[in-house]
């Protein structure tokens, strides 16, 4: 029953996705072929992605396979990244997973990237996707976690994109790996990014605390952060994180890749989505995305 429910949810997501809702037949066929092929072949699949990039995915990579189904799994946020980043600018990918945002930033947009992925097995997939795209000259990767200070923490290891720091109250009856953690400021030194993507499953407060200079830097214009309520496992309040970014001059925004329109939204609207796009100097960023180049994905131009 769980497998059937997950399959139905995947189908509904794909059929309503902006890049597939006008090609529902071919989109459904991709899902069906993947579900059958992944079980029969039991090996990674390499597919052509945005512009000249490629992506390696395999069964169990729920988020990454969404890009195979739909072109851009997180359409609005990935579309913004493509339109915003420029060659030579620095993008920091915190919780890079298998590297979808890293590949888009470096391989499609041409930006410099620093990526952090704490789980060793996932880190290996990240490196594979960097190598298959020939991006070693643009991407620096670190197999560490980020926190407020140096140390070693227990991470879950078998939950794909939902791996996280294990809290004191969680059961340890799961796959666990010990991971070295460091502060973001220590890792970046004097380098200051234009954009940060952070997906750390509730551990945002600790990461921000270890990156005060980075998040407070004038050069940082955009933070894409997943806030899905998971912070409660560590006693963190998302409202405090949202207030912190607003004090730093960021505004929560929604982006439409088709119109390239950036719209300021309120906290209530922002909290409806797992990801929140925080933008500083909204008018400047709006002008920038309007003048950026176009990208080809799943037969469409955005």
N, C-alpha and C positions, 0 to 999 in steps of 0.2 A: 504493500500500500504506500509506503514512504517513497519507493522508487517511482511508482506511478504518479504520485502527487508532484514529485520533483520534475518529472518529465512534462506534466501538464503545465506547471509553472514556467518552465523553460520555453515551451511552445507559446504560451501567452505573451511572455516578455518579447520573444523574437517577432511575433506577428504584429505587435504594437510599436516596435522600435521605429524611430524616424527614418532610418536608412533602409528598412525592409517592408514597411507597411504597404508600399505600392508594388512590392514584388513578393508577395506572401507565398506564392507557390514555390519559387526557387529557394526562399528562406526555409520553408518547412522541409524541403528536400535536403538542404544542408544539415539540418538538425537530425533528420532521420538517418542519413548516411553516416554522420558522425557517431550517433548512438550505436549503430550496428557495427561500423568499422572499428571503433575504439575497443569494442568487446572481442571482436574476432582477431584483429591484428596485434593488439596489446603492445603497441610501440608508438613512439612520438611521431607527430605529423608536422611537416614544414609547409607553411602556406604563404602565398604572396599577400602582403598587407598594404599599408598606406604608401603611395608613391612607389619607391623601389625597396621598401623595407620588407622583411620577412619575420615570421614568428613561429617558434617551435612550441607546440602544445601537446599534451597527452591527457588521457583519461584521469579525472579527478581534479583537474585545474578548472574549477567552476568559473572564476572570473575571466581567465585567459581564453577559455573556449568561447566565451561570449563575443569575443572579437572575431572568431571564425564564423559564428552564426550571423553577426550583425554589423561587422565592419569596425565599429567603435562601440565597445561594450558600454562605456559611460560617455554617451554621445556629446552632451553639452560640455562636460569638463575636458574631455580629450580634444574636442573641437576647439575650445578656448586655448588650450596649450599649443596646438598647432598654429593657430593664428597669432598668438602672443609672442612666443619665443623666437629669437633671432640668432643667427650664427654669432658665436663669441660670447653670448650671455650665459650665465651660470644657472643651472637648474639643479635643485637638490631633491632627490627622491628618497624619502624616509619611509621605510617599509616597502621596498621596491618589489617584493614578491618575485615573480619570474621575469619582470622587466618590461611590462607593456608601456608604462609611462616613460621609462628610460629609453626604450627604442624609439618611441614617437619623438621625444625631445631631441635626442642626438641624431637618429637615423633619418627622420623626416624633416624636423625643423633646423637641424644643424647646430644645436646648442651644445655647450660643454655641460657635463653632468657628473655629479657625485651621488652615488647610490649606496644606500645602507640596507642590508637584508640580514637579519640575525640567524635565521634557521639554516644550518649547513646544507641540507638537501635542496632547499629552495634556492639558496645562493648559487648552487651548481647550475640550476636551470637558468638563473639570471645571467651567469657567465656565458652559458651556451648561446643565449639570444644576443648577447653583445658580440660574441665571436662570429656568429653566422651572418651578422650584418656588417662586420668589419669596423666596429666602433671603438676598438681599444685605444685609439688616439684621442677620442673625445670623452670617454667615460672612465672614471675612477670608481672602483667598487670596494666596499668594506663589509666583511662578514662579521659585523658587530651590531649590538643593539645600542640605542641611545637612551640616556637617562640624565638625572641631575648631577651625577657624579660617577667616577670610575668604580667598577666592581664586577660581580658576577651574579646573574639572575637566572632563575628557572623559567624556561619558555615551554609552552606546549609545542609539539613537533608534528602532529598528525592531522591538523585541522585546516590545511591548505591556506587560503587567504585569511582565515580567522585565527591563526596562531597568535599567541599573546603571552605577555608576562603572567605567570601563575601567581594569583593572589594568595594571601595567607589563609583565606577561607575556602579555597577551592580544593576539590578532591585531587589527589595525585594519581588516581587510577587512570592515567592517560600517558601517552608517549611524552616524555620530558627530555629536554636537552639543556645543558648548562651553557650560558652565553655570556661572553664578556660585554660589558656596557661601558660607554664613555659619554662625555658631553659633546654636543654638537659644536659649540664654540671651540673646544680643544681640537676637534677634527678638521675644522675649516680654517683655523688660524685667521689670517687677514682677509681671506676670500669672502666676498659677500654676494649671495645669489640674487637674481631678479625674481625668481619664483621658487617656492617650496611646495611639494606635495607630501602630505603626512597621513599615513594610514597605519596606526599603531594600536588599534583595538582597545581604546580606553586609557592608554598610558600617555596621553597628550600632555598632561600637566607636568609630568616629570621631564619629558623631552623639551618642552618650552623652557623649563627652569634651567636646563643645561645649555640652552641656546639663547640666552637673554640678549647678547650682543648681536647675534644674527637676526633674530626676530625684530629687534629694535632698530636695525640698520636702515639708513635713508634709502639705500639702493634697493631694498626688498620692496617690491610693488604688489606681489600676489602670493597668497597662501591658500592652497586647496587642502582642506582638512576634512577627514571623515569623523563626524560626531554622531555616533549611533546609540548612545546611552550606555556603552560598555564601561565608561569611567566609574560607574557606581561600584564596580567590583573592587576598586582601590579607594573608594571614599571621595572621588573627585566629582565636582559639579560642572556640567557643561556650561551653565550660565556664567560661571566665573571665567571660563575660557573665552566665551563670546565677548564679555565685558573687557577682557584684557586686550583682545584684538582691536576693539573699537577705541580703546584708550591710545593705542598705537597709531590710530588714524585710518584703520581699515574699515571698509563697509561691506556687508554681505551683499552679494550680487548673483543674478541669474544671467546666463549667457546663451544666446541662440546662434549656433554656428551658421545657419542659413542666412539670416539677416545680418549677422555679426553685430547684434545689438546687445549691449551690456546694461542691465537694469538693476538699480539698487532695490533691495527688498528688505523687509523688516525681519526681526529675529524670529517671529512666529512663523513666517513663511520659510525662513532658512532652516528651521528645525524640522520641517516636514521631510527634508531630504537627508540621506545619510551623509552626503558630501556638501560642504559649504565652501563657496568661492569667496574669499576675502580679498578686496582690491583697495589699494591706496592710490590716490590721484586718478579717480575714475575717468575723468574727461581725457586725461593724457593717454590712459590705457585704451579707451574707446577709439581715439584717433589712430593709435598704433595698429589695432586689430583690423580696422577698416582698410588699411593700406597694405596689409600683408599679402603674401602670395596665396594661391589656391592649392588644394590638395585633392588627389583622387583616391576614393575609398569605395569599394564595392560598386564600382561603375558610376559613381556620382562624384560631382565636384563640389567641394565646400570651400 
